[in-house]
Amino acid sequence: MNPSEIDRSDWTEPLPRRLARPTYWPSMLALSVTLALLGPVTSMAITGVGVLLAAAALSGWIGEIGRE
């Protein structure tokens, strides 16, 4: 079938119409989870830092979504 012969009258625009802005929060969350899981092997202080960073990354990411 020739592309010019396709009936496109009932086509709609795909969703989402607008993509979310790029952000660094997902990579921050990945780093914090890595630190939290590395902590029991090395030092529990590293686990604490990882948990605190995870909380900050989650709140930042959720706040970023809320501003859109």
A tleap script that builds the chain and sets N, CA, C and O, in Angstrom:
source leaprc.protein.ff14SB
mol = sequence {
  NMET ASN PRO SER GLU ILE ASP ARG SER ASP
  TRP THR GLU PRO LEU PRO ARG ARG LEU ALA
  ARG PRO THR TYR TRP PRO SER MET LEU ALA
  LEU SER VAL THR LEU ALA LEU LEU GLY PRO
  VAL THR SER MET ALA ILE THR GLY VAL GLY
  VAL LEU LEU ALA ALA ALA ALA LEU SER GLY
  TRP ILE GLY GLU ILE GLY ARG CGLU
}
set mol.1.N position { 0.851 -1.173 0.000 }
set mol.1.CA position { 0.000 0.000 0.000 }
set mol.1.C position { 0.898 1.238 0.000 }
set mol.1.O position { 1.899 1.298 0.714 }
set mol.2.N position { 0.534 2.182 -0.783 }
set mol.2.CA position { 1.272 3.432 -0.899 }
set mol.2.C position { 0.967 4.311 0.315 }
set mol.2.O position { -0.203 4.445 0.676 }
set mol.3.N position { 1.970 4.917 0.960 }
set mol.3.CA position { 1.715 5.758 2.147 }
set mol.3.C position { 0.759 6.918 1.888 }
set mol.3.O position { 0.092 7.373 2.816 }
set mol.4.N position { 0.676 7.398 0.678 }
set mol.4.CA position { -0.241 8.500 0.395 }
set mol.4.C position { -1.695 8.045 0.334 }
set mol.4.O position { -2.602 8.877 0.334 }
set mol.5.N position { -1.929 6.724 0.280 }
set mol.5.CA position { -3.294 6.186 0.200 }
set mol.5.C position { -3.901 5.868 1.559 }
set mol.5.O position { -5.059 5.457 1.620 }
set mol.6.N position { -3.161 6.042 2.654 }
set mol.6.CA position { -3.642 5.709 3.992 }
set mol.6.C position { -4.587 6.795 4.478 }
set mol.6.O position { -4.279 7.984 4.393 }
set mol.7.N position { -5.739 6.378 4.989 }
set mol.7.CA position { -6.719 7.329 5.528 }
set mol.7.C position { -6.333 7.688 6.957 }
set mol.7.O position { -6.381 6.835 7.843 }
set mol.8.N position { -5.953 8.928 7.188 }
set mol.8.CA position { -5.506 9.381 8.505 }
set mol.8.C position { -6.540 10.284 9.173 }
set mol.8.O position { -6.199 10.989 10.123 }
set mol.9.N position { -7.753 10.288 8.725 }
set mol.9.CA position { -8.758 11.205 9.251 }
set mol.9.C position { -9.171 10.879 10.682 }
set mol.9.O position { -9.582 11.776 11.418 }
set mol.10.N position { -9.071 9.611 11.094 }
set mol.10.CA position { -9.492 9.245 12.454 }
set mol.10.C position { -8.315 9.091 13.420 }
set mol.10.O position { -8.495 8.598 14.533 }
set mol.11.N position { -7.136 9.499 13.016 }
set mol.11.CA position { -5.968 9.420 13.886 }
set mol.11.C position { -6.027 10.528 14.928 }
set mol.11.O position { -6.540 11.617 14.667 }
set mol.12.N position { -5.500 10.239 16.103 }
set mol.12.CA position { -5.420 11.242 17.160 }
set mol.12.C position { -3.958 11.445 17.553 }
set mol.12.O position { -3.087 10.657 17.184 }
set mol.13.N position { -3.708 12.504 18.299 }
set mol.13.CA position { -2.353 12.786 18.764 }
set mol.13.C position { -2.001 11.839 19.903 }
set mol.13.O position { -2.809 11.659 20.814 }
set mol.14.N position { -0.809 11.224 19.880 }
set mol.14.CA position { -0.449 10.281 20.939 }
set mol.14.C position { -0.228 10.992 22.275 }
set mol.14.O position { 0.178 12.153 22.323 }
set mol.15.N position { -0.503 10.266 23.349 }
set mol.15.CA position { -0.294 10.793 24.695 }
set mol.15.C position { 1.026 10.282 25.228 }
set mol.15.O position { 1.407 9.188 24.811 }
set mol.16.N position { 1.746 10.922 26.073 }
set mol.16.CA position { 1.503 12.256 26.592 }
set mol.16.C position { 1.874 13.307 25.560 }
set mol.16.O position { 2.780 13.111 24.749 }
set mol.17.N position { 1.181 14.396 25.600 }
set mol.17.CA position { 1.444 15.464 24.646 }
set mol.17.C position { 2.716 16.210 24.999 }
set mol.17.O position { 3.334 16.848 24.146 }
set mol.18.N position { 3.099 16.126 26.256 }
set mol.18.CA position { 4.279 16.851 26.728 }
set mol.18.C position { 5.055 15.904 27.641 }
set mol.18.O position { 4.472 15.289 28.533 }
set mol.19.N position { 6.350 15.784 27.428 }
set mol.19.CA position { 7.195 14.925 28.244 }
set mol.19.C position { 7.704 15.695 29.457 }
set mol.19.O position { 7.792 16.923 29.447 }
set mol.20.N position { 8.033 14.945 30.494 }
set mol.20.CA position { 8.599 15.562 31.691 }
set mol.20.C position { 9.998 16.110 31.390 }
set mol.20.O position { 10.710 15.590 30.531 }
set mol.21.N position { 10.371 17.158 32.104 }
set mol.21.CA position { 11.705 17.723 31.922 }
set mol.21.C position { 12.758 16.759 32.446 }
set mol.21.O position { 12.489 16.010 33.385 }
set mol.22.N position { 13.939 16.761 31.865 }
set mol.22.CA position { 15.013 15.923 32.382 }
set mol.22.C position { 15.439 16.394 33.775 }
set mol.22.O position { 15.432 17.593 34.054 }
set mol.23.N position { 15.804 15.461 34.640 }
set mol.23.CA position { 16.213 15.805 35.995 }
set mol.23.C position { 17.271 14.810 36.474 }
set mol.23.O position { 17.390 13.705 35.944 }
set mol.24.N position { 18.028 15.220 37.473 }
set mol.24.CA position { 19.078 14.367 38.025 }
set mol.24.C position { 18.601 13.542 39.217 }
set mol.24.O position { 19.371 12.734 39.736 }
set mol.25.N position { 17.376 13.714 39.663 }
set mol.25.CA position { 16.902 13.013 40.859 }
set mol.25.C position { 16.918 11.497 40.725 }
set mol.25.O position { 17.263 10.835 41.705 }
set mol.26.N position { 16.572 10.894 39.588 }
set mol.26.CA position { 16.649 9.426 39.500 }
set mol.26.C position { 18.063 8.887 39.693 }
set mol.26.O position { 18.246 7.855 40.339 }
set mol.27.N position { 19.063 9.570 39.142 }
set mol.27.CA position { 20.432 9.100 39.325 }
set mol.27.C position { 20.888 9.299 40.776 }
set mol.27.O position { 21.673 8.503 41.291 }
set mol.28.N position { 20.401 10.352 41.434 }
set mol.28.CA position { 20.706 10.563 42.853 }
set mol.28.C position { 20.089 9.442 43.694 }
set mol.28.O position { 20.702 8.962 44.647 }
set mol.29.N position { 18.882 9.036 43.336 }
set mol.29.CA position { 18.231 7.942 44.050 }
set mol.29.C position { 18.990 6.630 43.846 }
set mol.29.O position { 19.136 5.847 44.784 }
set mol.30.N position { 19.469 6.389 42.631 }
set mol.30.CA position { 20.248 5.175 42.364 }
set mol.30.C position { 21.547 5.166 43.169 }
set mol.30.O position { 21.943 4.126 43.696 }
set mol.31.N position { 22.204 6.306 43.264 }
set mol.31.CA position { 23.431 6.392 44.060 }
set mol.31.C position { 23.144 6.148 45.532 }
set mol.31.O position { 23.908 5.457 46.207 }
set mol.32.N position { 22.055 6.706 46.035 }
set mol.32.CA position { 21.742 6.548 47.452 }
set mol.32.C position { 21.362 5.114 47.788 }
set mol.32.O position { 21.708 4.626 48.863 }
set mol.33.N position { 20.660 4.428 46.894 }
set mol.33.CA position { 20.330 3.015 47.131 }
set mol.33.C position { 21.612 2.179 47.121 }
set mol.33.O position { 21.759 1.252 47.918 }
set mol.34.N position { 22.531 2.508 46.223 }
set mol.34.CA position { 23.813 1.808 46.186 }
set mol.34.C position { 24.571 2.000 47.501 }
set mol.34.O position { 25.126 1.046 48.045 }
set mol.35.N position { 24.592 3.211 48.000 }
set mol.35.CA position { 25.266 3.461 49.278 }
set mol.35.C position { 24.573 2.730 50.423 }
set mol.35.O position { 25.235 2.167 51.295 }
set mol.36.N position { 23.245 2.739 50.421 }
set mol.36.CA position { 22.511 2.067 51.497 }
set mol.36.C position { 22.772 0.566 51.489 }
set mol.36.O position { 22.845 -0.050 52.552 }
set mol.37.N position { 22.911 -0.029 50.315 }
set mol.37.CA position { 23.181 -1.471 50.244 }
set mol.37.C position { 24.655 -1.795 50.463 }
set mol.37.O position { 24.987 -2.920 50.839 }
set mol.38.N position { 25.529 -0.846 50.238 }
set mol.38.CA position { 26.959 -1.049 50.486 }
set mol.38.C position { 27.282 -0.911 51.970 }
set mol.38.O position { 28.285 -1.448 52.439 }
set mol.39.N position { 26.453 -0.208 52.699 }
set mol.39.CA position { 26.700 0.058 54.106 }
set mol.39.C position { 26.890 -1.151 54.994 }
set mol.39.O position { 27.856 -1.178 55.756 }
set mol.40.N position { 26.020 -2.167 54.942 }
set mol.40.CA position { 26.219 -3.328 55.823 }
set mol.40.C position { 27.541 -4.060 55.588 }
set mol.40.O position { 28.047 -4.728 56.490 }
set mol.41.N position { 28.091 -3.942 54.404 }
set mol.41.CA position { 29.363 -4.602 54.111 }
set mol.41.C position { 30.531 -3.790 54.661 }
set mol.41.O position { 31.540 -4.359 55.077 }
set mol.42.N position { 30.402 -2.471 54.665 }
set mol.42.CA position { 31.509 -1.613 55.075 }
set mol.42.C position { 31.264 -0.975 56.442 }
set mol.42.O position { 31.909 -1.334 57.427 }
set mol.43.N position { 30.339 -0.041 56.493 }
set mol.43.CA position { 30.065 0.675 57.732 }
set mol.43.C position { 28.603 1.099 57.742 }
set mol.43.O position { 28.072 1.530 56.718 }
set mol.44.N position { 27.961 0.981 58.874 }
set mol.44.CA position { 26.556 1.350 58.975 }
set mol.44.C position { 26.358 2.853 58.804 }
set mol.44.O position { 25.245 3.295 58.519 }
set mol.45.N position { 27.408 3.641 58.970 }
set mol.45.CA position { 27.302 5.080 58.728 }
set mol.45.C position { 27.020 5.360 57.251 }
set mol.45.O position { 26.306 6.304 56.914 }
set mol.46.N position { 27.587 4.531 56.380 }
set mol.46.CA position { 27.329 4.684 54.946 }
set mol.46.C position { 25.869 4.369 54.645 }
set mol.46.O position { 25.268 5.006 53.780 }
set mol.47.N position { 25.294 3.403 55.338 }
set mol.47.CA position { 23.874 3.106 55.178 }
set mol.47.C position { 23.029 4.312 55.575 }
set mol.47.O position { 22.061 4.652 54.895 }
set mol.48.N position { 23.398 4.951 56.673 }
set mol.48.CA position { 22.669 6.139 57.114 }
set mol.48.C position { 22.738 7.263 56.094 }
set mol.48.O position { 21.738 7.930 55.827 }
set mol.49.N position { 23.917 7.472 55.525 }
set mol.49.CA position { 24.070 8.499 54.490 }
set mol.49.C position { 23.222 8.137 53.274 }
set mol.49.O position { 22.588 9.005 52.675 }
set mol.50.N position { 23.213 6.852 52.911 }
set mol.50.CA position { 22.411 6.414 51.770 }
set mol.50.C position { 20.928 6.609 51.995 }
set mol.50.O position { 20.210 7.016 51.082 }
set mol.51.N position { 20.461 6.322 53.201 }
set mol.51.CA position { 19.046 6.498 53.515 }
set mol.51.C position { 18.662 7.980 53.498 }
set mol.51.O position { 17.603 8.345 52.989 }
set mol.52.N position { 19.517 8.819 54.050 }
set mol.52.CA position { 19.243 10.266 54.027 }
set mol.52.C position { 19.235 10.823 52.603 }
set mol.52.O position { 18.384 11.640 52.251 }
set mol.53.N position { 20.189 10.374 51.794 }
set mol.53.CA position { 20.211 10.818 50.403 }
set mol.53.C position { 18.995 10.301 49.634 }
set mol.53.O position { 18.469 10.995 48.763 }
set mol.54.N position { 18.549 9.085 49.954 }
set mol.54.CA position { 17.361 8.538 49.290 }
set mol.54.C position { 16.128 9.368 49.630 }
set mol.54.O position { 15.300 9.640 48.761 }
set mol.55.N position { 16.008 9.764 50.878 }
set mol.55.CA position { 14.869 10.595 51.269 }
set mol.55.C position { 14.917 11.939 50.554 }
set mol.55.O position { 13.889 12.434 50.093 }
set mol.56.N position { 16.103 12.530 50.459 }
set mol.56.CA position { 16.236 13.807 49.760 }
set mol.56.C position { 15.939 13.657 48.272 }
set mol.56.O position { 15.293 14.518 47.677 }
set mol.57.N position { 16.412 12.561 47.669 }
set mol.57.CA position { 16.176 12.346 46.238 }
set mol.57.C position { 14.697 12.108 45.954 }
set mol.57.O position { 14.165 12.625 44.972 }
set mol.58.N position { 14.037 11.340 46.795 }
set mol.58.CA position { 12.606 11.097 46.601 }
set mol.58.C position { 11.798 12.375 46.760 }
set mol.58.O position { 10.901 12.652 45.963 }
set mol.59.N position { 12.110 13.142 47.775 }
set mol.59.CA position { 11.359 14.383 47.972 }
set mol.59.C position { 11.643 15.374 46.841 }
set mol.59.O position { 10.739 16.092 46.414 }
set mol.60.N position { 12.864 15.421 46.359 }
set mol.60.CA position { 13.181 16.304 45.238 }
set mol.60.C position { 12.495 15.877 43.957 }
set mol.60.O position { 12.003 16.715 43.202 }
set mol.61.N position { 12.458 14.562 43.704 }
set mol.61.CA position { 11.835 14.046 42.495 }
set mol.61.C position { 10.316 14.262 42.530 }
set mol.61.O position { 9.718 14.672 41.535 }
set mol.62.N position { 9.704 13.983 43.678 }
set mol.62.CA position { 8.268 14.202 43.822 }
set mol.62.C position { 7.946 15.680 43.729 }
set mol.62.O position { 6.943 16.051 43.120 }
set mol.63.N position { 8.774 16.536 44.319 }
set mol.63.CA position { 8.568 17.974 44.223 }
set mol.63.C position { 8.705 18.461 42.787 }
set mol.63.O position { 7.982 19.360 42.359 }
set mol.64.N position { 9.620 17.875 42.055 }
set mol.64.CA position { 9.799 18.226 40.644 }
set mol.64.C position { 8.563 17.855 39.825 }
set mol.64.O position { 8.156 18.604 38.936 }
set mol.65.N position { 7.976 16.715 40.121 }
set mol.65.CA position { 6.767 16.291 39.403 }
set mol.65.C position { 5.597 17.189 39.770 }
set mol.65.O position { 4.763 17.496 38.918 }
set mol.66.N position { 5.523 17.614 41.021 }
set mol.66.CA position { 4.436 18.464 41.459 }
set mol.66.C position { 4.456 19.855 40.846 }
set mol.66.O position { 3.414 20.501 40.742 }
set mol.67.N position { 5.631 20.322 40.438 }
set mol.67.CA position { 5.753 21.659 39.871 }
set mol.67.C position { 5.359 21.716 38.405 }
set mol.67.O position { 5.215 22.804 37.848 }
set mol.68.N position { 5.183 20.567 37.774 }
set mol.68.CA position { 4.859 20.562 36.333 }
set mol.68.C position { 3.421 20.860 36.066 }
set mol.68.O position { 3.001 20.891 34.909 }
savepdb mol mol.pdb
quit
